Structures are given as C-alpha cells and as structure tokens.
Amino acid sequence: MEIKHKSHLNETYNSKSFGFMPDNNEIFAFELSNKNGMKVEIINYGATITSLKIPVSKGNLVDVVLGFDSLSSYLESYLLPSAPYFGTTVGRYAGRINKGAFSLNGKTFQLAQNNNGNSLHGGNNGFGKKVWNVTNQTLGENPSITFSLVSENLDENYPGELHVDLTYTLTEQNELKLDYKAVSTEDTIINLTHHSYFNLDGHDGSVLNQKVFIDAEKILETNHENIPTGKFIDLTNHEFDFRSEKNCPASIDNSFVIEQTNTAAAVLSSSKNNLKMSVFTNQPSVHIYVGGNCFDVLKGKNDAVYHKTSGICFETQNFPDAPNQAHFPNSVLKKGEEYIQKTVYKFENIN
C-alpha cells in the first residue's frame, strides 16, 4: 500500500448530515444496505457504527448495537469518567498498556496514563475521537465504504506517521466485514479494534438472556488494574469457559486466547429473535466486555436508558500490553510494512 494523502471523495452516496464538530467540521452518516434489508449506519467521527439493523421474523428489523442519536452525545460520552466507546474504532493501541510506557528499538515512549495510571484505547485522543475521511464507496451487491485516517508522527506520543484504511463491507450473506490496513513511516506499535456493544434482542434491552460461545481454552491472567501478568489461565472448570455456550455474564472484562482463525471465535445467540451472530477474526484474541460503565447519564438512541447489561463487546485484537510482554504476539509494525486486521460479524437465524 503506497502512502498518499487522500482527499475527500468528490461525491458520497447514501449520506446525510450527522452534526457539527466544535470547529464546525460537518460529520456525515453513511448507510450500507443489502437485498435482505440489513442496514448499517456509520459516521466518519471515529469511523463509528451508530446502528446495525438485522431482519428478523415477520420482516421486522432489530437494531443490535448501542449508540446515540446525535453527534453531541458521542462527544459528551468521552467526558464521562469512563467513556463507553460506543461502536467506535479504537487505536492506535486497543486495551491497556502498563504504566502507559513501552520500549521500541532501545527508546522508551511514554503515553497518556488515562486509566488508573495506565494507557487505555490509544490515550486521551484515540482514533474514536478523530474525524476520518471517506476515500472509497462501492454500490450494488456487497456495498462497502472505506474510511481513512492519517495519525501524525508522535500523535499521543506513538512513533511514526500512521496511515489507516478501514473498509466496512455489508455482504449479501448478512455479514458485516471490517478490513483494516495500516502502514507507518517509522517502526511503531499497533492494535486496532472495533467497540460495538451488541444486543440481539435490540439495543434497548438486556443481554443476560442471550447465550455466549467462545472458542478459547485460555484467558489472559490480569492484575487488579486489569494489566496482563504474562500468564494464562486454563478455562477448564472456570466460570468463563464458554466452549459450551452459557448465558451472557453480567460483568466481564477479559481477553480470550483464540487459536483457530478459520472458525468462529465467538457466537452470541438470542432465542427471542431466533438470531445468532458469529464473530470471525485473524487476531489472536477477542476481548469480551460487559458492564462497568455508568451509562445512565446520557440517553441512548430513541431515548433508551442504557445500563450495565445493555450490550456485550467482542473486541477482536492483539493482547493488551503486548509491547511489554516478549512472549505475546508481535505488536510492532515495521516501517513500510502493512498491518492487516480482518473481522467479520455474521448474522443468521438459529433455526
């Protein structure tokens, strides 16, 4: 992938205004839809998914992700003591980095310590808070849209100018595909993920009656600040062994180790809507998150009052704190090499 500064497309399709940034930069919402009636809406603030509507029985559409109706609510959500990151793109480094510091090529970099003295989700001004450019759109079958971002050298103190492209594709098989590509002008670290909170019963319900399957026999052991210790926990007889599906937990914030990339890493299913979502990824982990944030400050879409069990996140990614753990999967992106991350959320009827 050559590095080139891309400008806005001359014309964009299926877009509408979503509001204005404090600097008067207009944000747009873009819709992709397939012939089955499935629809996704994405805004170029944070390349954020604001709604994902899936056809269920009797032709009804159910919106399966949490979100807000207005840009101002997304902006305000980052002022909360613990931002929810609804539907957003997380970078440069998803998850936590111990004490916000890492060494690369003999040099130590100090990042923002924005989470109990550690760095979380890219720092104070991560990719979810940035305005992305729309650089490509395709219409017709399997429509797609590409969002692009240039993160300048030492943005949040990460080395290298990083060029990121994220393409969302909505297939005719009711899959939402996320294809990330990135290249840097210097050696850097990278870990991108998607942070939608899913609820197959609808964004205004609870996930506690939905079933979860995760194809993992280990999770990362963490300390009291949720920083990996470097060890792994065997899930045999553990409450978080989801190799046989069980009800969604009321509280979880753990990284599951994914060994197989050709089968579903995780599956969420709702008997109420006869709907299941399978998660596929080429990443070594899926971080599962439920609960913890006080959402009841800001009203969600359609005046929904979100709570701790409103949704579940399936954050496909590398391990948190991998830059500081030599035996974790590589998190270094070499100068000029290409980072490729693929994630698919596939929706289908259970029966």
N, C-alpha and C positions, 0 to 999 in steps of 0.2 A: 504494500500500500504506500504510494508516494505521499509525501506531506505536501499539501497545498491548502492555502486559505480559501475556503469555500464561502460564497456569499449566499444570501437567501435565494431561494428559488424565485423566478420571476412570477410564477403563479402557483398557488397552492389550492388543492381541491378539498372539498368537504370540510372546510374550516369555518370557524366563527370566533368572534372576539370573546376572550375569557376575562378581560380586565386589564388593568394597567399597573405596572411596577411603580415604586415611588419615584423613579427617574422618568416616568411617562412612557417607558418602553411597553408597547402593547403585547400582551400574551394571547396566543390563539389556542383553541381546542380543535383537534382533528379527529375525524371519525373514520374508522375502517369497519366495513360490514361484509358478511359473506351471504351466499344464497340461502343459507339456512336461517337467516335472521339474527345471527350472533353479531354483536356490535361492541367495539371498544372505543373509548374516547381518551385521547392522550393530549396533554398540554405541553407546550415547549418550555414551561417553567419546570426545571428538573426532569424533563422527559417523563413526566408523571402520568400514570394511569388514573383517571378520575372516575371512570365507570367501565364495567365489563358485564354486558348483558347476554345471558345464555338462554336459548329457547328450552323450555321445559314442557310438560304435558299441556294439552289444550291450547297450544300456541302462545302461552304466556312467556314473557321474558322476565328473568330474575337477575337483578344486579348483584353480582357476587363479590364486589370489593368495596371497602370503606373509602370514603372520600368526602370532599367538601363541594358545595355549590359555587363558591366564589374564590377568586384568587386571594382576596384579602384574608380569608380563613386559612388558606395554605400558608401565607406569610405569617399570620398570627400564631400558627401552630408551632413555628420554630422558636417562639418566645416562651413557650411553656417550659417548666422546669425539666421536663423530659419530653422532647419532641417525638411525635408518633411516626414521622416519616411516611405518611400515607402514600402508597403507590409510587414511591419515588425511586430514582436511580441513585444508588449510593456509591461514592468514590471520593478520593482515589483509593481509599482502603476501607472496605466494609469490615465491621466488627471492631474489636478493641486491640490497641497496641499498648503494651505495658509501659507505663510512665510516659507514653507519647514519644518514645525515643527508639531509634534503630540506627544501626551502622551499616554503611554500604561503601565498599572499596576503601575501607580504612577511615572513613569520615563519619562522624555521628551527626544525625539530623534530629532536631527537637521539634516535635509537632505540638499543636494546641492540646492542652490537657483538659478536654471539655467533658470528661465523665469520671468523676471521683479520682482525679489525678492522672487518668489515662486518656488516650485519644480514642474517640469513637466515630465511626462512619465518616472519616475524611476531615474531621475537625470542625471549626466554627462555621466555615463557609464551604461545605461539601457540594458535590455535584447536584444534589437535590435542590439546592438554593440558587443554581445558576440558570441563566437563560440560554437555551440551546437553539441552534439554527436548524431549520428543516432543509435538508440538502437533496432529498430524493423522495419521490412518491410514485407508486405504481397503482393502476386502477384495474378493474376487471376481476378475474378469478385470483384468489390468493393475494388480495391487496396488501401493500406494505408502505411503510413510511420510515425514513431514516432521519434521525436527529444527530447533529454533530456538535462537538464542543472542543474548543482549544483551551486547555488549562496551562497557563503560562508557567515558565520556569520558577520554582520556589513558591508556587501557589500553595498556601497553607504549609509552606516550607518543604514540600516534596520536590526533589530534584527533577530537572528535565521539563521541557515543554511537551505536554502530552496531547495528542490528537485522538479523540474518541469518536467513533461512529456507533450508534445503536439503531439497529433496524428491527422494527416490530412488523411481523407478518401475521395476518389472520388467514389461516388456511380454510379450504372448503371442508376439511375434516374436523372443524371446530377446535383447532389448535391455535394458541397464541404463541408464536415463536419470537424469542429475543436473541438477536445475534449482535454481540459486542466485538468491536475491533479497536485496537489502540496501538499507537506507535509513539515512541518518545525520542527526543533529541539527546537524552542522556540516560545512563542506567538509572532506573527508578524502581519503586515497588508499586504493585497494583493489585487490587482485589475489588472487582465491581460486582454489584448485586442489585436485585430488584426487591422492593419492600412493600408489595401489596399485602393488605390484610384480607384474607379470603373468608367468605361465609356463604356456603352453597344454599343456605335457606333464605338468603337475602341479607343485605348489609345492615338491616335494622333489627336483626335477631341475635341469637347466641349460638356459638359453635359447640356447646357442650354435648349436644345430642348427635353430633357428627362423628364419624369413625375415621381414625387415622391409621395408615400403614406406612412404615418407614423401613426401607431395605438396608438396615445397618445393624451390625453386631457390636459396635463400639461407639461411645461418645467421647469427646474431649473432657478430661478432668480439668476443673477450674477452681481457682481460689475464691475467697469471699467477695472479691471485686470482679468476679467473672473473667479473670485472666487465665488462659490455659497454663497448667503447670508443666506441660510437656508429656504428661502421662495420659493413658487411655483407660476408660472404664468399660469392662466387659458387661454387656447388657443382659446376659443370661440371668433370669430371675430378678431383673431390675424393673422398677415401675415404668421406666421409659423404654422398655423393649416393645417396640411396635411392629415386630416381624409378624406377629399375628395381630390383626387390627383390633384396636380398642378405642373407647371413647376419647375424644379430644380432652387433654388435660386443662385444668383451669389456670395453671401457671407453669410456664416452661420457657427457658432461655438457654438452649443448649445446641451445640454443634455435633451433628451426627456424621460419622465417617462413612462415605459412600465408596464402595469398591467397584461396583458394576456401573458402567455408563451406558450400556445398551438396553437396560430395562428401567422401569420406573423407579426413581429414587424414593418417591413418596406418593401416597394416594390419600385424598380426602374424599369422603363419600357421605351423601345425605339421603337417608331413606325417605324423608319427607318429600323431596323433589325428584327422587329416583335419579340422582345426578352424582357423577364422580369426576374428580379432577386428578389426573396423573401428572406428576412432575418429572421431567427428564432433564438431565444436565451432563455436561462434560467436566463438571467441577468435583473436587474431592470431598465436598461437604455440603449438607443442607442444614442451615441453622433454623431451628424451629422456635418461634416466639409467640407466646400468648400472655396477655395480662401485663400488669406492671405500670402501665401509663394511665394517668387520670385523664380520661377523655371528656369527662362530663362538663368541662369548662366551655368547649366550643361545640356548637351544634353541627352534626354531620349533614349529609345530603338529605333533602326532604324533611328537615327538622328532626332527623333521627338523633336520639341521645345515645352515644356510644359509651360502652363500659368495658371492663377488663376482659370479658369473654365475647366481645363483638366479632373478633376475627382472629385468624391464625396466619402467621407469616411462614413462607417456605423460602428462605434466603439461600439460593444456590451460590456457593462461593468457595474460596480457599479458606484454610483455617485462620481464625483470628490469631494475631500475634506471630504469624509465620515468619516475619522478618527476624524475630529474635529466637527462633527455635530451629536449629540447624537440621533436625530430622523431620520437620514438617515439609509439606510440598513447597516447591520453589515459588517465591512470590516476587522475584526480581525480573523485571522486564529490561532486557539489554537494549542499549541504544540501537535504533534502527530495526530491531526485531518486532514481530507482530504478536500482540496479545489477542487471543481468540477465546471468547466465552460464549457458550450456547446453552440456552434454557428453553424448555417447551412446557407450557401448561395446556394439557389436552382435556377437553370436556366431552363426556359421553354419558348415555343412560346406563344405569347399573344393570337393568334387565332389558 
